[in-house]
Amino acid sequence: MAVIIAVLVLLNSYPLLVSQDLVFRSKETSMSGSVKMIESALAGLEKLTEDNVRQALSGVEENGVSRILVTDTAGRVLYDTRETESARGRYVVFTEVAQALQGNDAFYCGYDSQAFLSRAASPVVFRNQIIGAVCAYEYDTQQAELLRSFQTNLMRISAVIALLVVGLSVLLSHAFTARITNLLQAIRKVREGAYSHRAEVRGGDEIAQIAGEFNSLTDRLQTTEDARRRFVSDASHELKTPLAGIRLLTDSILQTEDIDPRMTREFVGDIGQEADRLSRITEDLLRLTRLDSGAVEEAVAVQVAPVLERVRRMLGMVARDKGVSLSFEASEDAVVLATEDDVHQILYNLIENGIKYSAASGFVHTNVSVDNDWVILQVEDNGVGIADKDLPHVFERFYRVDKNRSRAVGGTGLGLSIVRDTVLRRGGTIEVGHRQSGVGTVFTVRLPRAQGGETA
């Protein structure tokens, strides 16, 4: 609004000032010409008197000025073109006449909103002697009327523009305020927890783009909230199951009279297994919490082969008890940019998962290779495999292909989620698919390869 007011003020002042200056210049040119013409008619006179001035100017045509005065050296009027109220015999007190009698050309023009008042004077010289002065006087109301009309038209145009601008500003302000209000209401509702609410702002301007980004943000918040609620529900259920088992077993021990030692040992062993399972779930939850918090250790160069050998030794007894053979091939150049705990966690969970879901006389094979800037870890087994409908969900937390079977083998439903989050935190990728033979599963992990430097 301040800019618009400034423009309107400029529109009502600058053209008028320019027009007024043009009139001043035009008046100066025309009146100076008229004065010079009168001066040239009197140039041959040795001395100015009323008679010889009137005789010299008798043949001079009207030149458009309102009045012409001719004075002697004392400033007394010798000739006056005004027929009524003639100033002949009087002294002129115009500043321009005084300047002309001093030998200078003089001009003045003023505007009082009613008329242009202009005066021009020039000395009359005979043989380098000033013998009088010529003064032209004009009171022009026509030019003043034209300038007033121009000013009036500008004011009317400015008023129309101001009304249009104010009306347009009100409309735009109302539309803008309504869109902002809509967006603010959506923000308040989402702040209160209504993540399903969306801002309805149409258009393609910046506000609509902000609304689109806000809706995208709420989509992510809704997804995160749904995942959080599902995670809390699943975690509560997973923790409640072993606790319920422990409670049932302890109640059975306490309520059974004359229980024999063998049954007591079986109950206590079952309680120990449920406690171990509860401990594994708690550890996995804590590990996922650390991953979600972003507290990641600084990556270093880690050689994969020694870590893989250690994991194979740790899981060797479990594999032998189940009749599953473990084998691996690892390139000595396979050095990843991560931490040793990361590599251990990835390999341990994938190999353990293969052992759990492999039948007797099965196998789990791990292959570590290098592909340019990537280290590829492949863990394959010939176990029960994963159905195509379940492949996209195997990395989700607490997701199980067969929940009863997963609990029977002691799974928590968090191992593959930990592997996926660890790999992504280190800038890698993980995929799962079927073996080429169609029996079993293949997990493929790609981690950034360390370029030079000492290994951890």
N, C-alpha and C positions, 0 to 999 in steps of 0.2 A: 504493500500500500504506500509506503514511503517513496518507493521508486516511481509509482504511478503519479503520486502527487507532485513529485519533482518534475516529471515529464510534462504534466499539465501546466505547471507554473512556467516552465520553459516555453511551452507552446504558446502561452498567452503573453509572454514578455519578449522573447528573442525576435520573432517576426515583426512585432511592433517597433522594437528598437531599430531593427534593420530598415524597415520602411521609413521610419522617421528620419534616420540618417540619410537615406536616399533622397528624401524631400529636401533636407537641408543642403545637400550637395547640389541638387537641381536648382534650388533657389539661389545659391551662391553663384552658380554659373550664369544663370539668366540675368540676375540683377547686376552682377559685375559687368556683363556685356552691355546692359542698358546704360550703366553709369559711364562706361568707356565711350559709348556712342555719343552721349551728351557732352562728355569732356572733349571729344574730338571736334564737336561743333563749336565749342567755345575756345579752341586752342589758338585762333588767330587774333583774339582780342587782347589789347594791351592792358586794359583795365575793365573790370566788370561793373556795369551799371544796370539799373532796371531796364532801361530802354534798349541798350545794345544786346543784353542777354535775351530779352523778349524777341528782338528782331532776329538774333542768331538762331533761336530755337523755333521760330515760326514755321520753318519748313521741315522740322523733324517730326517723323510719324510717331503715332502712339506705339509704345513698345510693350504694353501689357502690364506695366507696374501701376500700383494704385496712385502714387504721388511722386513728383520729382521736385526737389528743392535745389536752388543755386544760391550760395552765400558769398559774401565778400570775405576778405581776410580777417575781419572781426567777428564773423559768424552771423552777420545780419542777413536776413533772407532778402534776396533780390528778385527771385522768381519762384513761383509756386503754382503747380498745375491744378491744385484744388480750387474750384471756383467759389465755393462757400467756405467761410471761416479761413480765408487765406491768411498765411503767416507773413506776407510781405511786410518788411519794415521791422520785424521782430528778430530777436536773436534765438538761434537754435542751440538747444542744450544737449543734443545727442552726442554721446561719446564718440560715435563713428565720425561725426563732422569735426570734432576736435582733433581726432587722429589724422583725418585727411588734411586739415590745415597745417599739421606738422609734417606733411609730406608722405604719409603712409596710406595705403589702401586699407579699408576696414570693412568688416562684414559681421553681421549679427543675425541670428535666426532663433526664434523661440516658439515653443508650442504649449498652449495652455488648455488643451482639449476642446477649445472652441474655434481657434484659428491659428494659422502660422503667421507670426509677426516677424518680418524680415526688413533689415536696413543694410544698405551698402553705400559707402562713401569713397570718393577719390578726389585728390587735389587737382585744381586747374592751374597749369603752369604756362608762363610766358617768359621765354628767354631765361629759363632756369630760376624763375621767380614765381612763388606761389601767389596767385592773385585771387584765389577763392576756392570753393569746394562744391562738388556736386553730390547730392544725397538722394538715393532712391528708397522709397518706403512702400511696403506692401503689407496688406492685411488680408490674407487668403483664407476664406472660410470653406471654399469648395474642397481643397485638399484635406482640410481638417475633417470635413464631413466624410470624405472617402476613408480616411484613416479610422474614424469612429465606427463606420460601417464594417470595416475590416476587423476591428477589435470586437465588435458585437458578434460577428460571424464566428470568430475564434472562440469567444466565450460560449456560444451556443454549441459549437462542435465539441468543446471541452466538456460541457455539461452532459451532452449525449454520451460521450466517451466515458465520463465518470459514472453515469448511470449504468451503462453496459458493463463496465468493469466491476462495479459494486454488485450488480446482479449476478454476473458470472462468478465473482468471488464467493458470493453467498452460496450459489449452487455447488461450486467446486468444493468449498469448505464443508458444506453439508455432506456431499458425497465422500469426501476424504475423511471427515469425522466419523461417518457411519462405518466406513471400512476399517478405520483404526479401532473404533469401539467394538466391532465384531471380532477383530483380532485380539483385543485386550480381554474380552469376555472368554474367548477360547483359551487364552493363556491362563486366566484365573481358574477356569474349570480344570484344566490339566494340572495346574499347581495343586488343586485340591484332591487330585488322584483320579480324575475321570480321563484316563489315557485314551479311551476310545473316542473322545470328542475331537472333531475336526473343525478347522476354521474354513468358513465358506466365503471366500473372497475371489471374485471373478476378475478377469482382465489379464493383461500381460505386462503391467507396469511393475515398479519396484515393490509396491505393497503386496501385489499378488504373488510376486516371487518370494517375498518374505513369508507370506502365508503358506506357499508351497513348501518352503524349507521347514516351516514350523510343523506342517502336517507330516513331512518326512521324519522329523524328529519325534513326533508323537507316535508315529508308526514304530520306530525303533524302541521308544519307551514302552509301548504296549507289548512289543515282542519280548523285551527284556523283563517286563513285569510278569508276563505269562510264563516265561522260562523260570523266573525266580519262584513264582508260586508253585509251579510244577516241581521245581527242584526241592523246595521246602517240603512239599507234600510227599515226594518220593523219599527224601532223606528221612522224614519222620517215620514213614512206613518201614523203611529199611532198618532204622534203628529200633523201632518198636518190635520187629519180628524176633531178633535174638534176645531182646530183653524179655519178651513174652515167653520164649522158650526157657530162659533161665528161671523165670518165676514159676513156670509150670513144673520144671524139674525139681526145684527146691521145695515147692509145695508137696510134690509127690514123696520126696524123702521125709519131710516133716510129718505128713499125714499117714504114711504107711507104717504100721506097727510090725515089729519083728522082721524088719527088712534085713536080708542077708547081706554080707559084705560084698559079694560079687555084684549084686544089683546096685549097691551103693557106689561101687567103683564105676560101673557103667554110667550111672546118673552123673557122677562127678566128672567123668570124661566128657559126657555130652555137654555139661555146663562149661567145661574148659574150651570145647570146640566153639560153642556159641560166644564165649568171651573173646576168643581169638577172632572170630568173624566180626564181632562188634569193634574190636581194636582195629582191624583192617579197614572197616568202613570209616571209622573216625580219622585214621591216618590219611586215607584218600580224600576225605572231605577237607581236611586241613591243607593238603597239598593243592587241591583245586582252589581253595581260598587264597593261598599265596599266589597262585598263577593269576587269578582274577584281580588281585590287588596290584598287579604290575610289578611286584618286587622280584625282579629278575637279576641274577648275578651277571657280572660282566663276562662276556664270551671270550674264550681263549681257544687256542688250537689244541684239539683232543684227537689222539690216534684211536681209531675205532677198534682195531684188532685186539689189543689187550683187554679192553672193556668187554668185548664179546666173549673172549676166553673166560673171563671171570664170571660172567653171567651163565655160561654153559656149565661151569663147575658148580655154581650154586643150585642150578635147576637139574643137574644131572641125576641126583638121587630121586627127585620127584618123577623124572621121566622114566628111570629104570623101574620104579615101583609100579608104574602104569604100563610098562612095556613099550614105551615110545622111544625111538632113537633120535638123538640130536646130532646134527652135523652143520658145518659152516665153512664158507670160503670167504676170506677177507683179504683185500689188497693192502699191502703195506703203505701205499700212497694215500689211503683213505684217512684223511685228517679233516675233521669238521670244525666249524667255528661255533662252539657252544661251551658247555661245561661237562665235566666227566659225569656228574650226577644226572644231567639231562640225557646223555647217551645211554647211561646205565638204565634209567627209568624207561626209556623208549624200548630198548632191546629186551629188558626183563619182562615188561608187560606184554609185548607182542609174542615172545617165545612162550611165556607162561600161558597166555591165552591159547596158543596152538596146542600145547600139551593138554590143557584141560579138555579141549573139544576133539581130541584125537582118540581113536579107539585103540585097543591093544594091537601091538605090532604095527602101529602107525609111525610116522616120522614128522619131524619139524626141521626144515632146512633154512639156514640163514646165509644170504649172499650179500657181501659188501663190495661195491665196485665204485669206480670213479668215472664221471662223465663231464669232462671240461671243468666248469666251476662248481659242480655238484658232486656230492657223495650220495650214492643210492644204496639204501638198506632194503633188502627184500626178505621177508619172512613168510614161508609157505608151509602148509601142512596138508595132509590128506584126510582131514577129519570130516565131520558131518557137513561142513560148508554152511553158507548163508544164503537164504532165499533172495531172489532179486528184489522183492518188495521190502526186504529188511536192510539191504545194502546202504541206502541213503541215511539210515538212522542209527547205524552201529556205533557212531561216535557221540551220540547224544547221551547225556548223563542218566544213569539208571535204566537205560534201554537194554532190554534183553530179548534175544530171538526166542528163546524158550526159558521162561522164568523159573519153572520148576527144575529144569536141568541145570540152569545157572546156579541156583542155590545148592543143588546137589554137589556141584564141583567146587563150591566155595567162592563163587564170584561175587563181587560187590556191585557190578554194573558201572564202575567208575574208571576202570583201568584204561580203556580205549579213549575215554574223554581226556584223561590226563595226558596220554600220548599225543592226541591231537592238539591240545592246548600248548604243550611243550614244543611241539614241532612248529606251530604257527608263531609262537613267541620268538623262535630263532630264525624266522624268515624262510621256513621250509614249507613243504607240502606233504600230504599223506593221502593215499588212495587205497581202496580195498576192492578186490574182485575175485573171480573164480580162477582156479588153475586151468591151464590149457586142456588138461585131460577131463575137466569138468567136475572132478572130485576134490574137495578141499578148498582152501582159501589162500589168497596171496595178499599180503600187506606190503605196500611200496612207499617208502619214506625217502624224500629228497631233502638234504640239508646242505647249506652253503659250505663250500670247501675252503679251508684255511689256506691262504697264500703265504708260504714261508713261515718263519718264526718257530720257536721251540714248542713242543707239545707238552701238555699237562701230564 
